Amino acid sequence: MNSKDKVLKLQSILSEHNIDGYMIPREDEYQNEEVTKASERLHWLTDFTGSAGLAIVLKDKSALFVDGRYTTQATQQTDLDVFEQLHLIKDPFTKWIIKNVPTNSTIAVDGNLFLHSKFEKSHKELAKHNIKLITLSTNLIDSLWQDQPQQPTDKIVIHGMEYAGRSSEDKINSITKTLKEKDTDAIIINNPSCLAWLLNIRGRELKNTPFVLAFAILQSDKTCDIFIDERKLTAETTAYLEKLCNINPLEKFHEALANFSNKKVHLDTPFASENMYQIITSNNGTCVDYPCPISVEKCHKNPIEVEGFEKAHVLDGVAMVKFIKYMREEVEKGTNLSELSLADDLERIRRENPNCLGLSFESIIGFNANAALPHYRATKDNFSQVTNNGILLIDSGGQYLSGTTDITRTFAFGNVPQEFKDNATLVLKGHLALINATFPNKTHGAQLDTLARMHLWNNGLNFDHGTGHGVGSHLSVHEGPVSISPRTTNPHSVVEVGNCMSVEPGYYKEGHYGIRIENLAIAQKSESDGFLNFNNITYCPIDFNIINQELLSVEDKTNLNNYHQLVFQKLSPLLDDTHKQWLKENTKPL
């Protein structure tokens, strides 16, 4: 069936459920950025492959909502005669519903996939126009998807102390202490990242993110229950988990949520589904909301994790040097290369090291105009050749047992416009300003963000994404709650010792080119009491071909030279003579 036939099928069963429309979110029941093939419901219906979006199917029309990262991609991938294309932020889906259905209509969604916070807000907005928003106990897409894959049952693994740095028992003691201080009876662990961190386990169910897809409940008396498909367990992991918690079938999770009558339960709001909230509150439980204590502790990396990040980035830096040397030589020779082939080459070179378990996300490789799309991804139906005349942006990362990496570099080939080099230098100046900054402890991410933008702002330029995100320790490449962004409104998004952050300013000229320079850095105490700075842990040269040295200050040149000296010191002992000589040439002082 094509998307038109699928929409017609869905429309034909709306009346059976006494509804006038059905919403299909991209998210799964864990609110993951990456989902299993079995949970790719939005893709199945619409052919859209982006990581964020929402489709709404009414009896006579349908729409697809995506954010600014995916507007071009959605237009290319979906049938515009079937789906009206709208902006997820600028065109709120509730307004579209109000415009397109009569009063007394009913819109439904799978409550396991829809955030409680989003449901509550949408419910109120639609109710003002006498439109009901309800949850269904069955997923209508699942009922139509005849060849839907099974959910994976890959075995989980224990994340050893040599990587975790803290025992699970210690973490449980700390979290339950916080629960008691907050007068909370239990915490619902519905964020797989928090579950993996708390119990020191990792999964292999997702291609790029080592989450364990399961739920847990931790009570203030230290009683812990995990709800998991037991096919994922071995004798070893079963014995390990039994020392920490009670093991329950995954399907018993909702039943357990009903057991908190007259008790206070913490729900991690960014990950809590409407169904979770309804089950707890309908059984006289009270949901309390404050910053998730697991997320807060998890984002403060301990010394073992910091050391692990360092080791992972040295290995990743070696892979990047090998790749960049190969890529530049092949491009300059005129070898037939494409965005797709380079992505394969980069993954192959990373995986040559047995410590690399795979990618941390699908590589973003964009040439010329494609690089102007910050989250562009080449597909077999839409990609560009890479030639010796243009601008190439590569955003990629690897998963290592000791840490997760994320790096972006921009490269220039042939004769590129002076305007590009000037703007790339402004981006570099912002990157250097932030990653070398000293700032007071608990400085808010929105304050630090200005350091990365000031040189662009001075020239009337800007970029429409955050400057930095948290990164997990062999977990998700995007980790909250800390971020560096002008849109960061969370008062708890302050930078503290142990936070691992990306620093990635950019600039994008639509239809022409994109620029982004990204390193990871870990906040640490500076020499001044009460102040922090960043420990730069990404080791990879910045392409000299993108720089206009005349725009660099003495301080800029010193910072870049110091960084390149560090890169050479870290990587050269692990390189053969040929690659060592290449690295020496590409890290020479300005």
C-alpha positions, 0 to 999 in steps of 0.5 A, a space after each residue: 500500500 502507498 501512503 494514500 491507500 494507508 490513509 484511506 484505510 485509516 479513515 475507513 475505521 475512524 467511525 468504528 471507534 466513534 472518532 473524527 480524527 486520529 493523531 500519529 506521533 513519531 514518539 514511542 512509549 519511551 519518548 525516544 529520539 531513536 525508535 525501533 523499526 516496529 515503532 516507526 508508525 509515522 514513517 509507515 503511514 507517511 514515508 517521512 523518516 525524520 526523528 520528530 513529527 506528527 500526522 493527523 488523519 481526519 475523515 476527509 483530509 490529513 496533515 503532517 507537522 514537522 519542525 524547521 529541521 525537516 520541512 524540506 525533507 518532508 516535502 521530498 518524502 511525502 505525498 503532498 496530495 495526501 498530506 498538507 505540510 505544516 510547521 510543528 512550532 509555527 502552525 500548532 496542530 490544535 489550531 489546524 484541528 479547530 479549523 478543520 473539524 466541526 464542534 462536538 468532534 472527537 480526536 483520539 491518540 494512543 495515550 502510551 505515545 503522547 506526553 501528558 504535558 502535551 495532552 493536557 495543554 491540547 485538551 484544554 485548547 480543543 475543549 474551548 471549541 467543544 472538541 474532545 481529545 481522548 486516548 484509545 486503548 489500542 493503536 490504530 496503526 498497529 491494527 492496519 500494519 500487517 507486516 509490522 516487525 516484532 519488537 527486538 529482544 536483544 540481550 542486555 549487558 552489564 555496564 561494568 564499574 570500570 566504565 560506570 564509576 559508581 555502583 548501582 547500589 550507591 546510585 539507588 541509595 542517593 536517589 531514594 535519599 532525594 525521594 525522602 527529602 522531597 516527601 515522595 513515595 516512589 519515582 517512575 523510571 520511564 526514561 530508558 537513559 535513566 534506567 540504564 544509568 541507575 542499574 548500570 545496564 545497557 541494551 543493543 535494541 536500538 541501532 545507535 543508542 544503547 538503551 534498555 527498552 524497559 520501565 522501572 519503579 523505585 520506591 523510597 524504601 529502596 524497593 526497585 521493580 524492573 518491567 522488561 521482556 525477559 527474553 532480553 535477559 541471560 542467566 548472568 544479567 538475571 542474577 545481576 538484576 535480582 540483587 538490585 530489583 524484582 524482575 517483572 514482565 513488561 506487560 505488568 507495568 501499567 498494573 503496577 502503576 495502579 498501586 499508589 493510592 494515597 501516595 506521591 509519585 514522581 513522573 519525569 515530565 519530559 518522558 511521562 505519557 498520558 496513560 501513565 498519568 491517568 492510571 496513577 491519578 485515577 487510582 488516587 495517586 498523586 503525581 509530583 513534578 520536580 527535576 528528575 533526580 536521576 537525570 540530574 545525577 546522571 548529567 554530572 559525570 564522575 571521574 571514571 566517566 570523565 576518563 572514559 570520555 577522554 579515552 573514547 575521544 582519543 580513539 574517535 580522533 584517530 578514526 577521524 584523522 584517517 578518514 579526513 586524510 583519505 577523504 581529502 585525497 580522494 576528493 582532490 583526485 576526482 574519485 567518484 564520491 557521494 554523501 552516501 559513500 562518505 558516510 559508509 567510509 566513515 563508519 567503516 573506518 570507525 569500526 576498524 577499532 574493535 572498541 567502537 560498537 557503532 555510530 551514536 547517530 546516523 551521520 549527517 554529511 551535506 555538500 554545498 546546499 545540502 549542508 545548509 540544512 542543519 539536520 539533513 540526511 542523505 538517502 538512496 533517493 536523495 543525495 549529492 556527489 562530492 566534488 573538488 569544488 565546494 563545501 562539505 559538512 560532516 556531523 558524526 559520532 561513535 559509541 564506545 563502551 567508555 563514552 559517546 562521541 559527537 563531532 562536526 567539521 566543515 571542509 572547503 574544496 577548490 575555490 570557495 567564496 570569500 564570504 564563506 571563509 569570512 563567515 566560517 571564521 566568525 563561527 570558529 571565533 564563536 566556538 573558540 570563545 565559548 570553549 575557552 571561556 571561564 565562567 561562574 559555577 551554575 551559569 545558565 546555558 542561555 547566558 553561555 550561548 551568547 559567547 558562541 553567537 557574538 561574532 556572528 551577531 556583530 555581522 548581522 548573522 545568526 543560526 537557528 539551533 542551540 549551541 550545545 546539548 548534553 551527552 550521555 556516557 555510552 548512552 544517548 548523544 542528546 542528554 538533558 537537562 542541561 543545554 546551551 541555547 537561547 531557548 533554554 527556559 528551564 531554570 535548572 539548566 545551569 552548567 556545573 562540574 561534570 557536565 559533558 556538553 557539545 559546543 557547536 555554533 554554525 551558520 547556514 546560507 540557504 541554497 548555498 552552504 552550511 558551517 558548523 564546528 562542534 567539539 565536546 567538552 566537560 565542565 571542570 573547576 578553574 583556577 579561580 574559586 567559584 568559577 568553571 571552564 571547559 576541558 575540551 575532549 574532542 581531538 580533530 584538526 579544524 580545516 585551515 581552508 575554511 579560515 580567513 586568518 585576517 579575522 582572527 585576533 591574537 587570542 584566537 590564533 593562540 587558542 587555535 594553535 594550543 588546541 591543535 598542539 593538544 590534538 597532535 599530542 593526543 593522537 600522534 602516538 597512535 598513528 603510523 608515520 604517514 598519518 602522523 606526518 599528515 596530522 603534523 601538517 594539519 595542526 601546524 601553528 598559524 
